[in-house]
Amino acid sequence: MLQHTANHAENSGIRYFCLAFVAMAGLAYLNFLPAVVDALAGRIGFSAQQAGTLVASNGYGALVGSICAIFVVRHIAWKPALLFTFIALGAMELSTSAWSTYTGLLTWRFIAGVLGGFSVGISFAILARLTNPDRAFGTLLFIQFSIGSVVIYAVPALERLLGGYAVFYIMAALVFIALFFLPLLPALPAAQSPKQHSKRLRLTAKSTRLLLAMLLYLVAASGIWAFAGQIGQRAGLPQPQISQIIALTGLLGLAGALLPIMRPGRTHRTLYLCGSILLCVMAALLLIYAHFDLVYMLALALLFFAWPAVHAYLLALIAEQDSSGQLSSVAAVVSSIGVASGPLLGAALLSSDTFTTMLCTIAVLFVFCLLLLQRPLKSPAQRLSQLSTTANHKYQTTRSLR
């Protein structure tokens, strides 16, 4: 009876939502990354290249924090760890406006990234141990795109009210809301058994391919995401219209995030993953022609619809490879590398504020991601069928030679 109650608490929709929100809050800036880049390159006064480097610094700090989480996630009480991390992170977000120099802000955002990455690494390990990882990570992406669209739409008004650092105050607010949700979370076990608790993580060929595919995908997607506003400005669109387009097309991410929630399991993954990545290739190429308003809107719509579905399905696939949750902490590290490297790659490929080279490179990365997934997405039945066909072909060849 007690076990049934615990399972019911763990699997309820409210608990999934609260856990997903807590997992999102540590790196909340990713939800409205274009607004952060535009704020840094606009009212705060840095260049587009400096803005890309600043958000990359935050991302590489998150990488360090996620790596720390891998080594401690099996040995610490996760609720107190998240509590102290969120308190420190919220204080740092609020005090970001005190730094006006590029070097000082670069260091400050790196430290904030360490705290955020640590909280995400712990949270991903908890999400991975839920009964339905598709639903868990789908809920996470649903929340991310919901908040991203609302914040991007509201940022221009908030900047007039609070100043250029409004996006950082929003980050602090989301962290403090996550603090409120912490007491509502179920007391999940650290692992399913003592053996799993002491078991060392081993990367298989399949999990390595999945992690590498997710890395390439996030580098490409976050590269576009970071400079979505700048691409629109370069195409001659006014800033209010750009914010509205990004916010409205971002709402399609909610539909994409619903796919893993409504269509969980292995049956639908291959179709949705491959189809969604192909949509991202189209989006990257269409953005070359962003000076056409409808093309700019269509490209962002394709990307924002596909992104949450691809990311959630990949996280669920990775979670299934390791029931202890350690591999999902590694996935958090890989995610941090991806989202940090995307803006950095985009900044490096900028040529006189021209985005063509960057967008073509990103399209190639999406294609490589798709190629990497071909083998891991094959079901055991497909592999067995392929082996049987190969063996039968060899037998027929040998027989004909005789």
C-alpha angles and dihedrals in degrees: 000000000000091000091051090051091050092049091048091051091048094049100042117118092239092056091048089051095048093047091047092049091050090050090050098048099069093066098022093146089075089069092064101021095146089057090051092049092045091049093049093045093041128034095007090055110234126130123256090254092050091048090053091049092049094054088044089055089054089050095050089049086054088053091057091047093049091051090053089051092056092061098043104034093092094048108044138068100254099206097058089042091055091044095057093039093053093047091053093043094050091052091051093050091051092050096047090099089065090073115079101162122086095230094047093048091046090058094042093052090048091056091046087051091054091056093044094047091050091053092047092049091053093044094049090054089054094047090050091058094057118107096249113037092178090059093042097053092036089057089049093054091043090056092045095054093042093055092040093056094045094047095046090051092048100041098087091056092042091051090055088052102038104020134242094317093061092114091060091051087053090053090052091049092053091050092052091049088053088053088057091053095051096084090053094060121104121247098251120192118253091238139346095255141003089254091058090047092060096034116116120231115255123190115219125199090257096051091045091054091048093050092047091048090051090048093053092044095051093045089054097041096045090047089062093038094054094052100033091109094044091050089054092048091049088051089057100255118144117250096244091053091048091052091050093048093048092046095047096044089044088064087069085068086072089062091048091049090052092062095076090043096049097031106037125161137054097291098077102029100088095051096044095043096049094041093048094049090051088053088054091053089054091047093054092050094044092054088067084074095046091135085083105078095213093047091051090050093046093049093052091045091055093048096045093047094050101039102071093043093051094044095046094047091048092050090049092049090051092047090055091059093065125027094194093071095236093113090053088055087054087050088055088054091049090048090053091051091048099048091044095047095047096067090039091052090046092051091049093051095048111115114189088329090304113139102191096098091046094050094048091050090050091051089054091051090054090053092050089050090054092050092051091054097054095087100039091049094058111106120230088252091055091049091049091048091050092049091047092050092049092048092047091049091052090048092051091047092051091046093052091050089055 
